[in-house]
């Protein structure tokens, strides 16, 4: 299991992406949101951001991606359990979130859209989030006995961006 973390300024784009029907989206879990339609979800997130005007990037969009080898094992219930455990271990609590599953790729994956402004108006820290996330992903992979890749043989390098792309270019050289 790996996590891809993106922080942003606006919930509109990420909510529209995550709930896009073309991706075979299934909304699995949420908290603190009005689920009437996409617009009410966006407004729910935005309303809570107004509790803390100091934060510049209130959006946490985290994609938890699993190996295609675990497809049969990963029920919606297990993916929600893993998603909630991940958030708990990342100290993301007392805030709005939604968890949605996509079926647009060969590997199972879920998207977490999280408000970094909690119910009390406090900011949820992003300090060392990538380092903490890597450790937590390894821990959850072991805990749930998910597939552990032996090396870098299945990495789709053409899809990498930024620092990850650079790392693999150095590795391949």
N, C-alpha and C positions, 0 to 999 in steps of 0.2 A: 504494500500500500504506500502510495505517495500522496502528498498534499501540495497543491499549488495555491499560493496565497496572493491575492490581489487586493489592494486597498484603493478605495475611490471616494469621490466627492458626492456622487448622485446615485440614488437607488433606482431611478427610472430605467436606466440602461441594463443594469444587472438583473433586475426583476423581470423585465421583458425578455432578456436572454434566457434566464433560467426557466421561466414558465412558457417558453415558446413551444407550441404544440408540434411543430415540425421535428422536434428533437425527441418526440415520444415521451414527453415529461409526465411524471407521476409525482404529485405533491404528497410527501410521506409524513411530515410532521411540521409543526409550527408552534410559536408561542407569542402572545401579545399582539397579534395581527388581526385585522378585519379581513376575512377571506371571501368577501362577496364577489370581488373581481380583481383583476390586476391593478386597476387604478386605486382601489381601496387599500390594497396591500402597500403600494407605493406611498400613499398618504399616511398610513399607519407608521411606516418607518420615518417619514419626514417629520411628522408631528413630534415624535420622541427626540429627534435631533435638535429640535428647538429648545429642549431643556438644557442644552450645553452649546452655546454659540462659539466657544473657543476652539472646538475641534474642526480641523480642516478636511480630514478624510474619515468620515463616520462609517463608511461602508467596508465591511469585511466580506469578500467573496472567496470562499475556500472550496476547491474541488478536491474530493478524496477519490483517488483513482486506484482501482484494484486490478490484479492480474486477470487476464481472460481465463487462466487455469482455475480460478475460484468461482467462475460464473454459476455453476450448479449449487454451490454452497451459500451464495450471497442472496438470501431472501430479503425482502423489503424490511422485515422486522430486524434482522441482523444488521443491515446497513444503518438503520435508525439508531440502534444500540451503539454501534461503532461511532457514528456521527456525534451522538450525545456524549459518549465517553471522551472522544477527542476534544469537544468543547470544554468539558469539565476539567480535563487535564491541562488545557491551555488557559484555565482560569477565566473562561468566558461563561458567565452566568448572570442571572437576573437581568436579561435583556431580550429584545425581540430577535427571533430567528425563523428561518424556514429551511427545511431540508427537502430537496427534490431529487428524484432519480431521473437520469437521462438514458435513453436506449439508442442513441445515435452513433455510438462507436462500438467496436468489437469487445472492448473491455468494460466491465461494470464500473459505474461511477455515480457519485452523488455530489450535489452542489449545496453548500451551506451559504446562505445570505444572512449576515449577522449585523446588527446595529451596534457600533462601538460606543454608543451612549446607552448606559444601562437605565433601568427603570427609575433610578434616583437622580439621574442627570450626570453621573460620574462617567469618566472616560475609561473604557476597557483598554488596558495597556497593550501596545504592540512591541514592547521592548524585547529584542532577541526572539521574535516570533518564529523566524525560519529555523533557528537552531533548536528551539523548544519543540517545534512541529516535527522536525526530523526524528528527534528522540522519541516522541510520542508515537509517531507512525511505526517505528521499529517495535516499540513496546506492544502496540495493539496488533501488529502483524503476528508477533509471537503468541500473544495471549489468545488470539482467535485461530491460531494454527493456519494462517493463510500462506499462500505460495511465496517463497523467498527466492528471488532470482539469484542465480549463481554468479553472474557477472553483468557485463554491459551488452550482451548479445542481442537483446530484444529492444534496445532503445531506438526510437524513430528520430534519428538526429535531424532530419529535414524539418521536423516540427518544433525544434527547440528555438528559444529566443534568449537574448541577453546573456547573463552570466553562465547559464546552463549550456548554451551553444558554445561559448568560448571554452568552457571546461572540456567539452567533448572534442573540440577541434584540437586542443592541446593533447588530450588522451590519444586521439587517432594519429597525431603526428609522431 
